[in-house]
């Protein structure tokens, strides 16, 4: 049997794929561009014949109908390793729960917590050699593909052709849903504020020519990319390769020539960006998508000399504890790779772990630098590996600082409207 004959023998309809789901199944989909949107848009249609179906859905690309149907409680429920808007909207219905994790062990977490026995992913059409590309994300996809009892692919010619560990033999699929030709979901546009431009300038002052970078997507990373346009020979070792990263590479600021490991290529574990971004990464040999278990391994990260990790947070307390995912008892996002890269950068030769936050939230009414984290909040990054804290009012280098000195340094970069209050609280709790 030829590869094409083998491929064609596996073809089924979307309706047939949905018909294969039975009560008690645990389903996981590929992520970002590899998320199988047509399947997830229709999964609610099987609710009348199943119960106790669980869907692993991390940062979904759409607000799928089944997410907003409380009557599906107990029929099709959701577990996630990263909260997003759709999760927050259904949290009170008790249909979603969060699995704490570090991204470098996300696949292991999913297999340990609730093993998916069904894995489904969008892939590129098969090439002449019998391979498809799981092209946009390898946070857990390869490991789950190997562990699942039922593997279903759906081909979409709109996916970019990327390079790395993305090639998958057609034999890996049990079935292939008839191809769909629809745009992949693009990252939204993020307008940049003046506060973020000031923050970005402070961050850029810490970045030197030849540094190896990690940062994500959003308005602040966009501002950081703008502020780094006078830097040279930057490298990239990042979990997310995004539009801002792509622009730096396209503009020649990123060359990867001075990296310690994986020299001459940008390394990532998933991609997300706008339309121009996906055109740029298509057939681009200078970018490699590798498993999160490698890319986010703190000990691999630390092998990059001058590793500079740039991440944000929701709150920081005066001793340096960093909360990047949950304020109070409300889960907003997830740990993701924040700890992985904070630890890796901390132990890199010449590395810098940067946490950048606007000094206030809720239109200036709340200080993000707090005497202590709000009751119910969680520590995403331990104060033991806190390094550089940056706001629009300055930079506090707290690595190896005693608590008394940290308190003073962090108050100095808090918003002026809250500094007296923070001093009073520091005195009240005998923090200095």
N, C-alpha and C positions, 0 to 999 in steps of 0.2 A: 504494500500500500504506500503510495506517495504521501508526502507531507500534506499536499493539498487535499488528497482524498481523506486522509485522517482528519484534517481540519473540518472538511465538509460533513463528515460522519458525526461530528459532535454538535452540529447546528440545531438550535431549538428556538422557539419563540419566547418572548418575554412572559406570555401567559403560561407557557409550559414551565419556565423557571420558577415562577411564583407557585405553581402547583406542586413543586418538589418540596416546599417548606411544610414541615409538620410540627405538631405540638411538641414543645420542649426544646426545639432547635435554638441554638445560639448562633447568630449571624454577625459577621463582620464584613465591612466593605473596605475597598481601597479608599485612600484619603486624597483630599485636594483634587487635582485633575483626574485622579484615578478613581474617585468616588463614582459609584454606579447610580447616577441620579434617576434614570428611568425606572429601575427596579424599586428604589426607595420611594418614588412618587406613587407607586401602586401597591406597596406592601399592605396598606390598610384594607385592601380589597379581600384579603384572605382571613380577616378577623372573625368571620362568621363560622369558620371551621377549625380554628386553632385556639390553643391557650398556652400560656407560659412560654411564649416565644420572646427571646431577648435579642435586642439589636445593639451591638457596640457601635456607637456613633460619636466620634470625636470631632468637635468643631465642624458641624455639618455645613455643607456648601449651600443648602437650601432649607427653607422652613417647610419640611415635608408634611403632607396632610396628616399622617399618622401621629405626628408630634402634638398636634393641637386637638386630639380627640380623646378626652378624658375617659370616655366609655370603653376605651381599649385597655384600661388598667387591668392587669392580670392576663390579658390576651397578648399584647405586644408592648413590652416595656423596654426601657432604654438604660444602658449603662455606658458611662463615658470616662475617659481619662483626661478630658479637657472640656470645661464648660464653655458654652457660647450662648448667644441670645436665645436660641430656641430651647436650650436646656433650662435657662433661668425662667422662661415663661411657663414651663410645665412643672417646675420643681414642686410647687405647692400641691399639685395633683398626686404627688408621690409616685410618679411614673419614671423618674430618673434618679440614679444614684451615681456618685463619683468614686472612682478608684484612684487613690493617691499613688503617685509614681514619679520616677525620674525617667526622662525620655530615653536614656541609654538602655533602660531595662523595660521599656514599654511592652515589647512583645512578650517577654517573660511574665510581666504583670498580667496581661490579658489572658495568657494561658493558665496562670496560677489562679486568678480570681474566678474566671468563668470561661473555659476553653471554647472558642468558636468551632463548631463542627461544620459550619457552612461559611465559605469565604467567596466573595464576589468582587470583581474589580473590572474597571474599564481599562482597556489596553489598546495599543496600536494594532492595525491590521497585521496579519502574519507576513513575514518577509519570505523571500525565496528559499531561505535555509530552514524555515520552520520555527522561527522565533517571533514572539510578540514582545513589546516593551511595556513594562509596568513603570511608566516613564517619569511620573511627577513626584512620587513619594515612596520612601522605603523606611518609614518609621517602624513598621511591624509587618509589612505586607509579605515579604519572603518567608518569614518564620511561620506566619499563620497559613500561608499557602501550603507549606509543607506539613502542617499539623492537622488541617481540616479534613473531614471525611468527604466533603463535597466541595469542589472548586469550580466556579462558573466565571467565565470571562464574557465581557461585552466589548466588541471592537468599535473604536471611534477614530476615523482618520484625522480628526482635528487635534489629537494629542501631539505634543512635540516629540521629536525623536531625540532622546537624550542619551548620555553616555555614562557608563558605570556598571553597577550590578543589576541593571534594569532588564537585561535580556532573559526571557523566560521561554523554555521550549513548549511548543504547543501540546506536548504530551502531559504537561502539568494540569491542563484543564480537563475536567470530566465533561463539561458542556460549554458551548459558546452561544450566547444569545445573538440572534440575527443582528448584524451591524447597525449602528445608529450614527447618523451624521448630524451632530449638533454641537454648538460652541461649548467649550469647557467654561466653567465658572471663573470669571476673572476677579481679582482682588479689587475692592472698591477704591475710589480716590480718597485721599486723606489730606484735607486742607491744613496747611502749616500755620500755627499761630506765632505771634511775635515772641511770646514766652519760650516757645520751642526753638525758635531761631537763636535766642540768647543762650538757651541750654546747649544747643548744638555747638555754638562757638566755644563754650567752656569745655565741652567734650573734645572738640577738635584740638584744643590746646594740649591735650594729653596724648594725642596720637602723633607718632613720629614716622618718618619715611621708613619703609621696610617692615612696619608692624603687620601682624596677622590679625584679621578682624573677624568678629562675630557680632551681628545684630540682625534684627528682624524686619518687620514691615510696619507701616503706620506713619503718622505724621511726624513723630520725632525721628525715626530712622531716615525718613525723607529729608528732614532738615539736616541730619548728621551727614548724609551723603553730599548735600550741597556744601556743607562747611569743610568737607575733606577734599575739595576739588584742586587744592594746591599741594596735595600730598603725592608722593611718588613711590613706586615699587611696593605697594601694599599687597598683602596676601589675604586669602579668604579661606577660613575653616569655620563653617557655620552650620547650624541645624537648618535654618531656612535661607534659601537663596531667593531673594526678592527683587522687586523692581529697583529699589535704591542700590542694591549690590550690583545689579546688572548695569546700571548707569555708570557706576564707578569703573567697572571693568571695560565697558564700551568706550569710556572716555580716556582710558589708558592709565588711570590712577592705580588700578589693580593689575599687576603683572605676574604675581606669585613667584617671581624670580629669586626672592630672598627667603622663601619659606624653608624651614628646617626639614619637614617631612611633606610628602606629596607636592614636591616642587613643580612649578610651572602650571599647576591646575588649581582651580577653585573647587573646594570640597563642600558638599552639603548632603543633607538627608531628605529634604523635600523642597519643592519649588512652588512659589505662588506669586502672581504678579498680574500686570495688565496685558492688553493685547500685544503691544510692542515688545514687552518682556518675553512672551512666549515665542514670538518670531525670533528674538535674539538667541534664546537657548536652543532653538531647533537645530539639530546637527552641529552643535557647538562643542568641539573636542576639548575646549579649555575649561569645561565644567563637568564634574563627575558627581553623580548621585550614588551614595553608598549607604549601607545599613546604619540606622541610628545606633545600633549596638557597637559600632566602630566610631562613627563620627562624633557621638556624644559621650563616648567613654572618657571620663575625666583624665585618665592616665594617658590616653592618646592626645587629648587636647593639650595637656601639659608638655608634650614633646615638641610643640610649636614654640620656639623662642619668640619672645616679645608678643605673646598672645594677648590681644585686647578684646575683652568681652564687654559689650555695651547692651545693657538691659534696663528695663523700667521696673517700677514697683508701685504699689498702692499706698503703703505706709512704711515708715522707718521709725523705730523708737530711738531714744537718746543714747542707748547703749550700742546701737548698730544692728539690731535685729531687723530683718527685711521681710516684709509681707508683700508678695507679688500676685496673690491669687484670690484672697478671701478677706473681706473686712467684716468684722462681726461674724455672724453665723451665715452670711450670704456668700456662697461660692460664685466668683465672677469668672474665673478662667481655670488655670491649673499650674502646677509647678513647671511642667514642660521641661525644657533644658536649662532653666535658670540656674539650678544648683550645679548641674554638670559643668557648665561653662564658668561659673564663679569659682568652683574648686580648681578646674583646669587652669584658668588664667592665674589664680593665686599661686599655683605651683610651677608655672611656666618661668623660665629664665628671662627676667626683664618683663614679665607679664603684668597686666593691669586688669582688674575686675571693676568695671564702672557700672554703678547703678545711678540712673538719671531720672529725676522726677521733678515736675513742676512743684513749687513749694506749697501750693494750696489746691484744694478741691472744692466742689460745690460753689463755683463762682466766687472764690476767695473767702468763703466763710469758714473753712476748715483747714487747719494746718496738716500737711502730710507728714511732717516730722512731729512725733508725738512723745510725751513722757514715757508711755508704754503703749504697746499695740492695743487696739480696741478689744474689749472682752469678746472672745469667740474667734478672733483672728488667728491665723496660723503663721508660723515662721517658715518661709520658703527658703531663705538663705541664712544660715547661722551667722551670728555676729563674729564667730571665730574666723570666718573667711571674708568678712566685709573688708573692702579695700578703698575704693574711691566712691564717695557719695557726691553727686553733682545736682545743684539746682540752678535756677536762673540767677541766684545771688552769689554763687561761688562754688568752690570745690573743697571738700573735707577729705583729707587722706587719713583714714582711720586705721589702716593696717597696723597691727601690733600696738595700738594706742591703749592706754589704761582707760577705764570707764570715765574717770573724772575728766580726762582730756578730750575724750570723744564727746561728752556732753557739751563742753564749751565749743568744740569745733562744729558740731551739728547745729547748735543754736545760732552760730554766726552765719550759716547759710540758709536758715529758715526765713520765712517772710517776715519783714520787720514788724508787721502788725501783731505777730504772735511771739516775738522774742521775749518780751517781759513776762508773759504768761508761762512760757517754757522755763524761764529762769526760776519763777516762783514754784513751779511744779518740781523742778530739779531740787530746789531747796527743801520742799515739803517731803520728798521721798529720799532725801539724803543721797542724791546721785553724785554730788560733788562736795 
